Amino acid sequence: MKLNLKAFALTCGIFWGVSMFLMTLWVVNLGSGYNALLESFRSFYIGYTISNVGSVLGLIYGFLDGLIGGAIFVWIYNKLAK
């Protein structure tokens, strides 16, 4: 069964982007939980910080990261499923 590349990549991008946005806002507003995890993302996402502006950057970076990662996953899956 082949997977739809565009749909899967878009779903992964939306999921990861929204996850980064919500995790960052969670830490900004409540100050606990994912600090160490989010701090590690600073090495991958240039300009990302744990702040309100950082949550928007996390949304953008997360969307692009999820989109590309999802597309690569489906491309490999579809090649192996033939």
N, CA, C and O atoms as a GROMACS GRO file, in nm:
protein
  328
    1MET      N    1   0.084  -0.118   0.000
    1MET     CA    2   0.000   0.000   0.000
    1MET      C    3   0.089   0.125   0.000
    1MET      O    4   0.172   0.142   0.089
    2LYS      N    5   0.070   0.210  -0.099
    2LYS     CA    6   0.148   0.333  -0.107
    2LYS      C    7   0.085   0.441  -0.020
    2LYS      O    8  -0.037   0.449  -0.007
    3LEU      N    9   0.169   0.521   0.039
    3LEU     CA   10   0.124   0.635   0.118
    3LEU      C   11   0.127   0.760   0.031
    3LEU      O   12   0.210   0.772  -0.058
    4ASN      N   13   0.037   0.852   0.058
    4ASN     CA   14   0.032   0.979  -0.013
    4ASN      C   15   0.141   1.070   0.045
    4ASN      O   16   0.134   1.112   0.160
    5LEU      N   17   0.240   1.100  -0.037
    5LEU     CA   18   0.356   1.177   0.008
    5LEU      C   19   0.316   1.316   0.057
    5LEU      O   20   0.358   1.358   0.165
    6LYS      N   21   0.237   1.389  -0.021
    6LYS     CA   22   0.201   1.526   0.017
    6LYS      C   23   0.120   1.530   0.146
    6LYS      O   24   0.145   1.613   0.234
    7ALA      N   25   0.022   1.440   0.157
    7ALA     CA   26  -0.064   1.440   0.275
    7ALA      C   27   0.014   1.403   0.401
    7ALA      O   28  -0.003   1.466   0.505
    8PHE      N   29   0.098   1.301   0.391
    8PHE     CA   30   0.174   1.257   0.508
    8PHE      C   31   0.275   1.364   0.550
    8PHE      O   32   0.289   1.393   0.669
    9ALA      N   33   0.346   1.421   0.453
    9ALA     CA   34   0.446   1.524   0.484
    9ALA      C   35   0.380   1.646   0.547
    9ALA      O   36   0.432   1.702   0.643
   10LEU      N   37   0.266   1.687   0.493
   10LEU     CA   38   0.196   1.802   0.548
   10LEU      C   39   0.145   1.774   0.690
   10LEU      O   40   0.152   1.860   0.777
   11THR      N   41   0.096   1.654   0.712
   11THR     CA   42   0.049   1.615   0.846
   11THR      C   43   0.163   1.616   0.946
   11THR      O   44   0.148   1.667   1.057
   12CYS      N   45   0.277   1.560   0.908
   12CYS     CA   46   0.394   1.560   0.997
   12CYS      C   47   0.440   1.703   1.026
   12CYS      O   48   0.474   1.735   1.140
   13GLY      N   49   0.442   1.787   0.924
   13GLY     CA   50   0.483   1.926   0.942
   13GLY      C   51   0.392   2.001   1.036
   13GLY      O   52   0.438   2.073   1.125
   14ILE      N   53   0.262   1.986   1.017
   14ILE     CA   54   0.166   2.054   1.105
   14ILE      C   55   0.178   2.002   1.248
   14ILE      O   56   0.179   2.080   1.342
   15PHE      N   57   0.187   1.870   1.262
   15PHE     CA   58   0.196   1.811   1.396
   15PHE      C   59   0.320   1.860   1.470
   15PHE      O   60   0.311   1.901   1.586
   16TRP      N   61   0.437   1.854   1.405
   16TRP     CA   62   0.560   1.893   1.474
   16TRP      C   63   0.566   2.043   1.498
   16TRP      O   64   0.615   2.087   1.602
   17GLY      N   65   0.518   2.123   1.403
   17GLY     CA   66   0.517   2.267   1.421
   17GLY      C   67   0.429   2.309   1.537
   17GLY      O   68   0.470   2.390   1.621
   18VAL      N   69   0.308   2.255   1.543
   18VAL     CA   70   0.216   2.288   1.652
   18VAL      C   71   0.270   2.235   1.785
   18VAL      O   72   0.255   2.300   1.888
   19SER      N   73   0.334   2.119   1.783
   19SER     CA   74   0.394   2.064   1.906
   19SER      C   75   0.502   2.156   1.960
   19SER      O   76   0.506   2.184   2.080
   20MET      N   77   0.591   2.203   1.872
   20MET     CA   78   0.696   2.295   1.916
   20MET      C   79   0.635   2.424   1.971
   20MET      O   80   0.680   2.476   2.073
   21PHE      N   81   0.534   2.476   1.903
   21PHE     CA   82   0.467   2.599   1.946
   21PHE      C   83   0.407   2.582   2.085
   21PHE      O   84   0.428   2.666   2.173
   22LEU      N   85   0.331   2.474   2.105
   22LEU     CA   86   0.263   2.454   2.233
   22LEU      C   87   0.360   2.420   2.346
   22LEU      O   88   0.343   2.468   2.458
   23MET      N   89   0.464   2.339   2.318
   23MET     CA   90   0.562   2.308   2.422
   23MET      C   91   0.634   2.434   2.468
   23MET      O   92   0.658   2.453   2.587
   24THR      N   93   0.670   2.521   2.372
   24THR     CA   94   0.739   2.645   2.409
   24THR      C   95   0.649   2.736   2.491
   24THR      O   96   0.692   2.791   2.592
   25LEU      N   97   0.524   2.752   2.448
   25LEU     CA   98   0.432   2.836   2.526
   25LEU      C   99   0.407   2.778   2.664
   25LEU      O  100   0.391   2.852   2.761
   26TRP      N  101   0.403   2.646   2.674
   26TRP     CA  102   0.384   2.579   2.804
   26TRP      C  103   0.496   2.620   2.900
   26TRP      O  104   0.470   2.658   3.014
   27VAL      N  105   0.620   2.611   2.853
   27VAL     CA  106   0.734   2.643   2.938
   27VAL      C  107   0.739   2.793   2.968
   27VAL      O  108   0.771   2.832   3.080
   28VAL      N  109   0.706   2.878   2.870
   28VAL     CA  110   0.706   3.023   2.893
   28VAL      C  111   0.604   3.060   3.000
   28VAL      O  112   0.633   3.140   3.088
   29ASN      N  113   0.486   3.003   2.993
   29ASN     CA  114   0.378   3.041   3.084
   29ASN      C  115   0.383   2.969   3.218
   29ASN      O  116   0.350   3.028   3.321
   30LEU      N  117   0.423   2.842   3.220
   30LEU     CA  118   0.422   2.766   3.345
   30LEU      C  119   0.561   2.743   3.403
   30LEU      O  120   0.574   2.712   3.521
   31GLY      N  121   0.665   2.758   3.321
   31GLY     CA  122   0.801   2.751   3.369
   31GLY      C  123   0.850   2.614   3.413
   31GLY      O  124   0.944   2.605   3.491
   32SER      N  125   0.789   2.508   3.365
   32SER     CA  126   0.837   2.376   3.405
   32SER      C  127   0.812   2.276   3.294
   32SER      O  128   0.740   2.303   3.198
   33GLY      N  129   0.874   2.162   3.310
   33GLY     CA  130   0.845   2.053   3.217
   33GLY      C  131   0.954   2.026   3.117
   33GLY      O  132   1.045   1.947   3.144
   34TYR      N  133   0.947   2.090   3.003
   34TYR     CA  134   1.030   2.053   2.889
   34TYR      C  135   1.154   2.141   2.873
   34TYR      O  136   1.209   2.147   2.762
   35ASN      N  137   1.201   2.207   2.977
   35ASN     CA  138   1.314   2.299   2.963
   35ASN      C  139   1.435   2.236   2.896
   35ASN      O  140   1.487   2.292   2.800
   36ALA      N  141   1.480   2.122   2.944
   36ALA     CA  142   1.600   2.059   2.890
   36ALA      C  143   1.579   2.017   2.745
   36ALA      O  144   1.669   2.033   2.662
   37LEU      N  145   1.463   1.965   2.714
   37LEU     CA  146   1.433   1.924   2.577
   37LEU      C  147   1.434   2.044   2.483
   37LEU      O  148   1.495   2.040   2.377
   38LEU      N  149   1.366   2.150   2.523
   38LEU     CA  150   1.359   2.268   2.437
   38LEU      C  151   1.494   2.338   2.425
   38LEU      O  152   1.525   2.392   2.319
   39GLU      N  153   1.573   2.337   2.530
   39GLU     CA  154   1.707   2.396   2.522
   39GLU      C  155   1.793   2.321   2.421
   39GLU      O  156   1.878   2.381   2.355
   40SER      N  157   1.773   2.190   2.409
   40SER     CA  158   1.852   2.113   2.312
   40SER      C  159   1.816   2.149   2.168
   40SER      O  160   1.898   2.133   2.078
   41PHE      N  161   1.694   2.198   2.145
   41PHE     CA  162   1.654   2.237   2.010
   41PHE      C  163   1.727   2.363   1.963
   41PHE      O  164   1.731   2.390   1.843
   42ARG      N  165   1.782   2.439   2.054
   42ARG     CA  166   1.855   2.560   2.016
   42ARG      C  167   1.975   2.528   1.928
   42ARG      O  168   2.015   2.611   1.847
   43SER      N  169   2.032   2.408   1.943
   43SER     CA  170   2.146   2.371   1.859
   43SER      C  171   2.103   2.336   1.717
   43SER      O  172   2.185   2.341   1.625
   44PHE      N  173   1.976   2.301   1.697
   44PHE     CA  174   1.926   2.266   1.564
   44PHE      C  175   1.858   2.384   1.495
   44PHE      O  176   1.876   2.404   1.375
   45TYR      N  177   1.782   2.460   1.570
   45TYR     CA  178   1.701   2.568   1.514
   45TYR      C  179   1.765   2.703   1.546
   45TYR      O  180   1.759   2.748   1.660
   46ILE      N  181   1.824   2.766   1.447
   46ILE     CA  182   1.895   2.892   1.465
   46ILE      C  183   1.797   3.002   1.505
   46ILE      O  184   1.696   3.024   1.439
   47GLY      N  185   1.827   3.071   1.614
   47GLY     CA  186   1.744   3.180   1.661
   47GLY      C  187   1.634   3.138   1.756
   47GLY      O  188   1.565   3.224   1.813
   48TYR      N  189   1.615   3.008   1.775
   48TYR     CA  190   1.509   2.959   1.863
   48TYR      C  191   1.545   2.984   2.008
   48TYR      O  192   1.656   2.952   2.052
   49THR      N  193   1.452   3.040   2.083
   49THR     CA  194   1.467   3.059   2.227
   49THR      C  195   1.336   3.022   2.295
   49THR      O  196   1.232   3.010   2.229
   50ILE      N  197   1.342   3.003   2.425
   50ILE     CA  198   1.220   2.975   2.500
   50ILE      C  199   1.157   3.109   2.535
   50ILE      O  200   1.181   3.165   2.642
   51SER      N  201   1.075   3.159   2.443
   51SER     CA  202   1.006   3.287   2.458
   51SER      C  203   0.886   3.287   2.366
   51SER      O  204   0.863   3.191   2.292
   52ASN      N  205   0.809   3.394   2.370
   52ASN     CA  206   0.694   3.404   2.281
   52ASN      C  207   0.737   3.410   2.134
   52ASN      O  208   0.675   3.347   2.049
   53VAL      N  209   0.843   3.485   2.106
   53VAL     CA  210   0.896   3.490   1.970
   53VAL      C  211   0.953   3.354   1.932
   53VAL      O  212   0.938   3.309   1.818
   54GLY      N  213   1.019   3.289   2.026
   54GLY     CA  214   1.074   3.156   2.002
   54GLY      C  215   0.967   3.054   1.970
   54GLY      O  216   0.992   2.960   1.894
   55SER      N  217   0.849   3.070   2.027
   55SER     CA  218   0.741   2.976   1.997
   55SER      C  219   0.699   2.986   1.851
   55SER      O  220   0.666   2.885   1.788
   56VAL      N  221   0.699   3.108   1.796
   56VAL     CA  222   0.666   3.126   1.655
   56VAL      C  223   0.776   3.068   1.567
   56VAL      O  224   0.749   3.003   1.466
   57LEU      N  225   0.902   3.093   1.604
   57LEU     CA  226   1.013   3.033   1.530
   57LEU      C  227   1.009   2.881   1.539
   57LEU      O  228   1.037   2.812   1.441
   58GLY      N  229   0.975   2.829   1.656
   58GLY     CA  230   0.961   2.684   1.672
   58GLY      C  231   0.851   2.628   1.584
   58GLY      O  232   0.865   2.519   1.530
   59LEU      N  233   0.742   2.703   1.570
   59LEU     CA  234   0.633   2.662   1.481
   59LEU      C  235   0.682   2.653   1.337
   59LEU      O  236   0.655   2.555   1.268
   60ILE      N  237   0.755   2.754   1.292
   60ILE     CA  238   0.805   2.756   1.154
   60ILE      C  239   0.909   2.647   1.132
   60ILE      O  240   0.898   2.568   1.037
   61TYR      N  241   1.010   2.641   1.220
   61TYR     CA  242   1.113   2.539   1.207
   61TYR      C  243   1.054   2.399   1.220
   61TYR      O  244   1.091   2.309   1.144
   62GLY      N  245   0.965   2.381   1.315
   62GLY     CA  246   0.903   2.251   1.334
   62GLY      C  247   0.823   2.207   1.214
   62GLY      O  248   0.826   2.090   1.175
   63PHE      N  249   0.750   2.301   1.152
   63PHE     CA  250   0.673   2.268   1.033
   63PHE      C  251   0.766   2.223   0.920
   63PHE      O  252   0.742   2.121   0.856
   64LEU      N  253   0.872   2.300   0.897
   64LEU     CA  254   0.966   2.264   0.790
   64LEU      C  255   1.036   2.132   0.818
   64LEU      O  256   1.053   2.049   0.729
   65ASP      N  257   1.077   2.113   0.942
   65ASP     CA  258   1.145   1.990   0.982
   65ASP      C  259   1.054   1.869   0.967
   65ASP      O  260   1.095   1.766   0.913
   66GLY      N  261   0.930   1.880   1.014
   66GLY     CA  262   0.834   1.771   1.002
   66GLY      C  263   0.797   1.743   0.858
   66GLY      O  264   0.779   1.628   0.819
   67LEU      N  265   0.784   1.849   0.778
   67LEU     CA  266   0.750   1.834   0.637
   67LEU      C  267   0.858   1.756   0.563
   67LEU      O  268   0.828   1.661   0.490
   68ILE      N  269   0.983   1.795   0.582
   68ILE     CA  270   1.094   1.727   0.514
   68ILE      C  271   1.112   1.586   0.568
   68ILE      O  272   1.129   1.492   0.489
   69GLY      N  273   1.108   1.569   0.699
   69GLY     CA  274   1.122   1.436   0.758
   69GLY      C  275   1.011   1.341   0.716
   69GLY      O  276   1.037   1.225   0.686
   70GLY      N  277   0.887   1.391   0.713
   70GLY     CA  278   0.774   1.309   0.669
   70GLY      C  279   0.785   1.270   0.523
   70GLY      O  280   0.754   1.156   0.487
   71ALA      N  281   0.830   1.363   0.439
   71ALA     CA  282   0.846   1.334   0.297
   71ALA      C  283   0.954   1.229   0.274
   71ALA      O  284   0.936   1.139   0.192
   72ILE      N  285   1.065   1.239   0.345
   72ILE     CA  286   1.172   1.140   0.332
   72ILE      C  287   1.124   1.003   0.378
   72ILE      O  288   1.151   0.902   0.313
   73PHE      N  289   1.052   0.999   0.490
   73PHE     CA  290   1.000   0.873   0.541
   73PHE      C  291   0.907   0.806   0.441
   73PHE      O  292   0.922   0.686   0.414
   74VAL      N  293   0.812   0.881   0.384
   74VAL     CA  294   0.717   0.823   0.289
   74VAL      C  295   0.786   0.782   0.160
   74VAL      O  296   0.752   0.679   0.102
   75TRP      N  297   0.882   0.859   0.116
   75TRP     CA  298   0.954   0.824  -0.006
   75TRP      C  299   1.025   0.690   0.012
   75TRP      O  300   1.018   0.604  -0.076
   76ILE      N  301   1.094   0.672   0.125
   76ILE     CA  302   1.161   0.544   0.153
   76ILE      C  303   1.059   0.433   0.168
   76ILE      O  304   1.079   0.324   0.115
   77TYR      N  305   0.951   0.458   0.241
   77TYR     CA  306   0.847   0.357   0.261
   77TYR      C  307   0.788   0.311   0.128
   77TYR      O  308   0.773   0.192   0.104
   78ASN      N  309   0.756   0.406   0.042
   78ASN     CA  310   0.697   0.372  -0.088
   78ASN      C  311   0.795   0.295  -0.175
   78ASN      O  312   0.754   0.207  -0.251
   79LYS      N  313   0.924   0.326  -0.167
   79LYS     CA  314   1.025   0.251  -0.243
   79LYS      C  315   1.034   0.107  -0.194
   79LYS      O  316   1.046   0.015  -0.274
   80LEU      N  317   1.029   0.088  -0.062
   80LEU     CA  318   1.040  -0.047  -0.006
   80LEU      C  319   0.910  -0.126  -0.020
   80LEU      O  320   0.914  -0.249  -0.020
   81ALA      N  321   0.797  -0.060  -0.032
   81ALA     CA  322   0.667  -0.128  -0.040
   81ALA      C  323   0.635  -0.179  -0.180
   81ALA      O  324   0.536  -0.249  -0.198
   82LYS      N  325   0.717  -0.145  -0.279
   82LYS     CA  326   0.690  -0.189  -0.416
   82LYS      C  327   0.703  -0.338  -0.432
   82LYS      O  328   0.683  -0.390  -0.542
   0.00000   0.00000   0.00000
